[in-house]
Amino acid sequence: MIMMDPEIINILPLIGLYAETHYRFRYFPFSRYYRREPEIIFDTPHRLEPNATLPVILIVKDAHRFPVEIHKVTLSIHHKGIKDGHTAGQDIVSEITLNEKITSPFYYKIFDVDASSLPSGMLTVDAKVQFHNGKQERIVHQDNYIGLTHVPFKVLKASEPLPRIPDWEAGELHTHTNYGGDQVEFGAPLEAYQRFARTQGLSWVALTDHSYNIDDYEDNYLKDDPDLKKWNRFQEYIAQLNRENDDVVLLPGEELTCRSATGRNVHMLVIGEKKFISGSGDSAQKWLRTHSELSVKQAIESLSEDTFTAAAHPLETVPILQRLLVGRGNWKEADLQVNRLDGWQILNGNPDISFKKGLGEWKSALIKGQRKYIYAGNDAHGNFNRFRQVRLPMVSLYEHNNHLFGKSLTHIRSGNHSGTKDIINALKTGQVVISNGPALELTIVKDNHLFHTGNEVKITGNEKIHLRYSTSTEFGGIESLKLFSAGDKNENCFPIVDENIEFKLDDCFKGEVVIPVKGTLYLRAELFTRTKEGKQNFAYSNPIWIRE
């Protein structure tokens, strides 16, 4: 009988994650992309606020196995424009001498480039490093992965700030850090998330490493640490960074593996919980042991009342190998409706079929009277501008622009700038709009009091409905703005701005709307915008609950 190497079992279900190039099977050590030098990776934000400094991060991984000496980093930023009817360009070149020997498992440095002299528009960033790998002097651009393009990064320098409405703040709900690294998981340093969030106009970031990684020994990702040193250090460092830099709030959390109603492994975002919750069913740390410690219901019941919870990417297609070998599955209706589950993260990176399915399931649940909220995140594994991944273990890598940090946004109503508790409370209570750019606000005015998404209001007949939106040239003028309420089998739609009529950028809709709300369960709003190039963007509000 042929037995499969347990190491193959461990890595096959995780095809498509971080491009780790040094892992090789014990009994079959062939790899087409293996190199006897550390992984050397540059990254940049995909978008810059108008007056932001451009950060470029250099990460060197596994230098404890393959030490290197980095001599010089050269950052070349180019803006291609038109002057006097002819193509013209402007450049910034920054050279940084390091002469630094690197021998640690994980090294990083962030370089800040002043790009204020460049006009708005698309920038190309070529990041070059010169180093000695112990045998020869080498130069690489962007990264040293075999088989990838190494082309310069494209960074949009925005002409206008990220759209926002006063008292609302945009953030990133789902990210992974270097605290959760293993043979296939990868994440950015905590400081990088703060720095890059600031340059992209974000105010908060939730850090959600996998439950089966954040409890490991720091020097052995295959063994759990009963003292939870990594978890405790993770919490302490977040608190320290929040004290030092309060303009971007970091939220401590984990992506918890738990059992669905059918016994499959699903993931849940748990944010703001002080104690660690175990979930190792799909960790692949023990061959063919895929039974997670807690069901969805048991996991939620073990949490404190003020912890935020959401089903992570509940309707995404699960790869067949993950289903077979680590017991992964989708969230079922019984799981999605568990009491104290705050809602569903249906937008996970670029909008796709799972997002459309999630919207459909959510609307059906609302019509049935179920009170759940929707959220957006990117599941960013340390990828800001470019995601490098394994296509086929030991054979090929590839790169793409999905799951980039800060691409899909969760806006929260915050009042003035909020701390950790305020942000978590806004998430829990549904004071949330999800978006890939434009901003939206739905309120009901009653007796001079404002009721926002997530609030409940008793209807007497004297209420007024207010809508506000914010967009920019980057995200396009308004294409449609609609209100929805519950019907018998489908939602009732009330167009406020009909499609293909307005395309306004600067005038927020501030009128008062009168629609029949008697007998309905909720009101919610949708905004669609479209750029001159034809790209459509959107914002979806959560409901305001109605009672008579």
Secondary structure, DSSP 8 states (H G I E B T S, - for coil): -----HHHHHHGGGTTSB---S---SS----TT--SS-EEEEE--SEE-TT--EEEEEEEE-TTTS-EEEEEEEEEEEEEEEETTEEEEEEEEEEEEEEEEE-SSEEEEEEEE--TTS-SEEEEEEEEEEEE-SSSEEEEESB--TTS----EEEEE-SS-----TTEEEEEEEE-BGGG--SS---B-HHHHHHHHHHHT--EEEEEEETTTTTEETTEEEEE-TT-HHHHHHHHHHHHHHHH-TTSEEEEEEEEEEE-TTS-EEEEEEES-SS-----TTS-SSTT----S-BHHHHHHTS-TT-EEEEESTT----HHHHHHH-B----HHHHT-TT--EEEEEESS--HHHHHHHHHHHHHHHTT---EEEEE--BSS-SS-EEEEEETTTEEEEESSS-TTSSEEEEE-SSS--HHHHHHHHHTT-EEEESS-EEEEEEEETTEEEETT-EEE--S--EEEEEEE--TTT-EEEEEEEEE--SSS-EEEEEE-TTT---SS-----EE----TT--EEEEEEEEE-TT--EEEEEE--EEEE-
